[in-house]
Amino acid sequence: MIGFIGSVFSPWYRWSGRKNPQNHVCINVATYGPGGRFTMTDRGVQALRQTNARLEVGPSMMRWHDNQLIIDIDEVSSPPLINRIRGQIRVTPSALTQTELPLTPDGAHIWRPFAPSSRISVDIDRPGWQWEGEGYFDANFGTRALEEDFSYWTWGRFPSATGATCFYDATRLDGTKLAAAFKFDEAGVGTSIPLPPRASFRRSLWAVKRETRADAGFTPRQTLNMLDAPFYSRAAVETKIDGERVTGVFEALDLRRFRSPFLKPMLALRVPRRKNWRFD
């Protein structure tokens, strides 16, 4: 799930001229597997309340309490499977990191992996939608639209026996490239590490190009399809790092496709606009 202030993938935010990010806020929830749902309701400024420890967007919220990130969700999924999803998610970091990565030389886009290693508990009001496991919490901040600065990027977070490894690769519109790899230990200490070779693997269902990092000679593979869009792929991917086979979450984003004006009306069907909201 993702909390947005200035919903970067919202066509309504794009059509507004992106002048007021607080007027396009969202709690995006995606569940996978049989009966999976997707929610991404674009809400107006009346639906936003913030403090240093709390983000409320309409009926859902994220809040820090006793060193946990507690997320209460109450959302309605978008077509074609329209129904309500309610529940609570708790993220307990092993530690918080101070690592921060500028994605452009002028710092217009920043990646901050707050908690690369966490435990997570999920309790959603559906039979079988309760589980505990490994979690991750990060954030991206930006002062320009993604498609103004990038043509393509990939990101991956892979757990290991000693913590987690993250890869961030991006091609900027000016032709320059970003390539970064960080290893995080259980104490949250992040260390820049040498980059394993790039390794391509099968394209997504929408033929989005996908590549991540792997030991030389190893071909990564998708183990679970999570989310497919004409410009975006999210999946669980197995790769090999320093001789260890690991499976983590991978994303690929094609901003050349996302820039297409023909895509925005399609997105509007999946991202409904609900500008009015009243807190009790």
matplotlib code that plots the C-alpha trace (Angstrom):
import matplotlib.pyplot as plt

x = [0.0, 1.1, 0.0, 0.1, 0.0, 0.0, -1.0, 1.6, -0.3, -3.6, -4.9, -7.0, -3.8, -2.3, -5.3, -5.4, -1.9, -0.4, -0.8, -2.1, -0.9, -3.0, -6.1, -5.1, -4.5, -4.9, -4.4, -3.6, -4.2, -3.4, -4.0, -2.8, -3.9, -7.5, -9.9, -7.2, -8.4, -7.1, -8.1, -6.8, -9.4, -8.2, -9.6, -9.7, -8.1, -11.1, -10.1, -6.5, -5.4, -1.8, 0.4, 4.0, 2.9, -0.3, -1.6, -5.4, -6.9, -10.7, -11.6, -8.1, -5.0, -1.4, 0.0, 3.2, 2.5, 4.9, 7.5, 5.0, 3.4, -0.3, -2.4, -6.2, -7.8, -11.4, -11.5, -13.6, -11.9, -12.1, -13.7, -14.2, -14.3, -16.0, -16.4, -15.2, -11.8, -11.4, -8.7, -5.5, -1.8, 1.0, 4.6, 7.3, 10.8, 13.8, 15.4, 15.0, 17.7, 19.2, 20.0, 18.7, 19.3, 18.8, 17.5, 18.5, 21.5, 19.4, 17.6, 14.2, 13.5, 14.5, 14.2, 14.2, 14.2, 13.0, 12.7, 14.3, 13.7, 10.4, 7.8, 4.3, 0.9, -2.2, -5.8, -8.3, -12.0, -12.0, -11.6, -7.9, -6.7, -4.8, -1.1, 2.3, 5.6, 8.3, 7.7, 9.3, 8.6, 10.1, 9.1, 9.7, 9.6, 9.5, 9.0, 8.5, 6.4, 8.3, 7.8, 9.5, 12.8, 12.7, 12.1, 12.4, 13.3, 13.5, 13.7, 14.0, 14.2, 15.5, 15.8, 18.9, 20.2, 21.7, 19.2, 18.1, 19.5, 18.0, 18.7, 17.6, 18.3, 16.9, 17.3, 16.8, 15.3, 18.7, 20.2, 22.2, 21.6, 21.3, 22.6, 22.7, 22.8, 22.5, 22.9, 21.1, 21.8, 19.2, 20.3, 19.2, 22.8, 22.9, 26.1, 26.6, 27.8, 29.3, 26.6, 26.1, 25.5, 22.2, 20.1, 17.1, 14.1, 10.8, 8.6, 5.4, 1.9, 1.8, 5.3, 7.0, 10.8, 12.2, 15.7, 17.3, 20.7, 22.0, 25.2, 26.9, 25.3, 22.0, 18.7, 16.1, 12.5, 9.1, 7.6, 4.4, 2.7, 1.4, 0.3, 0.3, -0.4, 0.6, 3.4, 4.1, 5.0, 5.2, 6.2, 7.9, 11.2, 13.9, 17.5, 20.9, 23.1, 26.6, 25.7, 22.4, 19.1, 16.7, 13.1, 11.9, 9.6, 10.5, 9.1, 9.6, 8.2, 8.1, 7.5, 7.6, 4.3, 3.0, 3.3, 0.8, -2.4, -4.3, -3.5, -5.1, -8.8, -8.0, -6.4, -9.5, -11.5, -9.2, -8.6, -12.0, -12.1, -14.0, -13.3, -15.7, -15.2, -16.4, -14.7, -17.2]
y = [0.0, 3.6, 6.9, 9.8, 13.6, 14.6, 11.3, 10.9, 8.3, 10.1, 11.4, 13.9, 15.4, 15.6, 17.3, 19.8, 21.0, 19.5, 22.9, 21.7, 18.3, 18.5, 18.4, 15.0, 12.6, 8.9, 5.7, 3.0, -0.6, -3.6, -7.3, -10.2, -13.7, -15.1, -12.3, -9.6, -6.0, -2.6, 0.7, 4.2, 6.8, 10.4, 12.7, 16.4, 18.6, 18.3, 14.6, 15.4, 15.7, 15.6, 15.8, 14.8, 11.3, 10.8, 11.0, 10.8, 10.5, 10.2, 7.1, 5.6, 6.6, 5.9, 6.7, 6.0, 4.6, 2.8, 2.4, 0.8, 2.2, 1.4, 1.6, 1.6, 1.1, 1.6, 1.8, 0.8, -1.2, 0.0, -1.8, -4.5, -5.9, -3.2, -3.8, -2.5, -3.4, -2.8, -3.8, -2.9, -3.4, -3.0, -2.5, -2.9, -1.8, -3.6, -0.1, 3.2, 4.1, 7.5, 6.6, 9.0, 8.9, 11.9, 10.5, 13.6, 15.8, 18.8, 16.7, 17.2, 13.5, 11.7, 8.1, 7.4, 3.7, 4.4, 0.8, -1.7, -4.6, -4.9, -7.3, -6.9, -8.1, -7.9, -8.2, -7.6, -8.4, -11.4, -15.0, -16.0, -12.4, -12.4, -13.1, -12.1, -11.9, -9.7, -6.0, -2.9, 0.8, 3.6, 6.9, 8.9, 12.7, 15.0, 18.6, 17.7, 15.1, 11.8, 11.9, 15.3, 13.8, 10.0, 7.7, 4.4, 3.0, -0.2, -0.8, -3.9, -4.9, -8.3, -9.8, -11.7, -13.7, -10.5, -7.8, -6.5, -5.3, -2.6, -1.7, 1.5, 2.0, 4.9, 6.4, 10.1, 12.1, 13.8, 10.4, 10.2, 7.2, 6.4, 3.1, 2.4, -0.5, -0.5, -3.3, -2.8, -4.7, -5.4, -2.2, -0.1, 0.8, 1.2, 0.7, 1.4, -1.8, -2.7, -3.2, -6.7, -7.0, -6.0, -9.0, -8.9, -11.3, -11.9, -8.8, -8.2, -9.1, -5.6, -6.1, -3.7, -4.2, -5.7, -6.0, -6.2, -7.0, -10.6, -12.5, -13.0, -15.8, -15.9, -15.1, -13.7, -15.0, -13.8, -16.0, -14.0, -11.4, -8.6, -5.7, -5.1, -1.9, -0.6, 1.4, -0.5, -3.9, -5.1, -8.7, -11.0, -11.9, -14.4, -13.3, -14.3, -12.0, -12.9, -16.6, -16.4, -17.0, -14.4, -13.4, -9.9, -7.2, -5.7, -2.7, -1.5, 1.8, 3.0, 6.8, 7.1, 5.1, 6.9, 10.3, 9.2, 11.3, 8.3, 6.5, 9.0, 8.2, 4.5, 5.3, 7.4, 4.1, 2.6, 5.9, 7.4, 11.1, 11.8, 15.4, 15.9, 14.5, 15.4, 14.2, 13.6]
z = [0.0, -0.7, 0.8, -1.7, -1.3, -4.9, -6.4, -9.1, -11.1, -10.9, -14.2, -12.2, -10.7, -14.2, -15.7, -12.8, -13.8, -10.6, -8.9, -5.5, -4.4, -1.2, -3.4, -4.8, -2.0, -1.9, 0.1, -2.5, -1.4, -3.6, -2.6, -4.7, -5.4, -5.7, -5.0, -5.1, -5.0, -6.1, -4.5, -5.6, -4.9, -5.7, -2.9, -2.4, 0.2, 2.6, 3.0, 4.2, 7.8, 8.9, 12.0, 12.5, 13.4, 11.4, 7.8, 7.4, 3.9, 4.1, 5.9, 6.1, 8.0, 8.8, 12.2, 14.3, 17.8, 20.1, 17.3, 15.0, 11.8, 12.1, 9.0, 9.2, 5.8, 4.8, 1.0, -2.0, -4.8, -8.4, -11.3, -12.2, -8.7, -6.7, -2.9, 0.4, 2.0, 5.7, 8.1, 9.9, 9.0, 11.5, 10.4, 13.1, 11.9, 13.2, 13.0, 11.0, 8.6, 7.8, 4.2, 1.5, -2.2, -4.6, -7.9, -9.9, -9.4, -8.3, -5.6, -7.2, -6.5, -3.3, -2.2, 1.5, 2.7, 6.2, 7.3, 5.0, 7.4, 9.2, 10.5, 9.3, 10.5, 8.3, 9.4, 6.7, 7.0, 4.7, 5.5, 5.1, 4.7, 8.0, 8.1, 9.5, 7.7, 6.4, 5.6, 4.2, 4.4, 2.2, 0.6, -2.5, -2.5, -5.6, -6.7, -10.4, -12.2, -12.7, -16.5, -16.6, -15.5, -16.2, -19.1, -17.3, -13.9, -11.9, -8.2, -6.1, -2.4, -1.6, 1.9, 2.9, 5.8, 7.3, 6.4, 3.0, -0.3, -2.5, -6.1, -7.8, -11.5, -13.6, -17.1, -17.0, -20.0, -20.6, -21.2, -17.9, -15.7, -12.0, -10.7, -6.9, -4.6, -0.8, 1.8, 5.1, 8.3, 11.1, 12.9, 9.8, 8.8, 5.0, 3.0, -0.7, -2.3, -5.7, -8.3, -9.6, -13.4, -14.9, -15.8, -18.0, -17.6, -19.2, -19.9, -18.1, -19.4, -20.9, -22.3, -19.9, -20.1, -16.9, -15.6, -12.1, -10.6, -10.3, -10.0, -13.4, -15.4, -13.3, -15.0, -12.5, -12.8, -11.7, -8.9, -8.4, -10.6, -8.3, -10.5, -14.2, -16.1, -19.6, -18.0, -14.7, -13.4, -9.8, -9.0, -6.6, -8.3, -7.5, -8.2, -6.9, -4.9, -3.6, -4.2, -2.2, -4.0, -2.7, -3.6, -3.2, -4.6, -7.9, -9.8, -13.4, -14.6, -18.2, -18.1, -21.9, -21.9, -18.9, -20.7, -23.4, -23.2, -24.4, -21.2, -18.8, -19.6, -19.1, -15.7, -14.7, -14.7, -12.1, -10.2, -9.4, -8.2, -5.0, -4.2, -1.3, 2.1, 5.6, 8.8, 11.7]

ax = plt.figure().add_subplot(projection="3d")
ax.plot(x, y, z, "-o")
ax.set_aspect("equal")
plt.show()
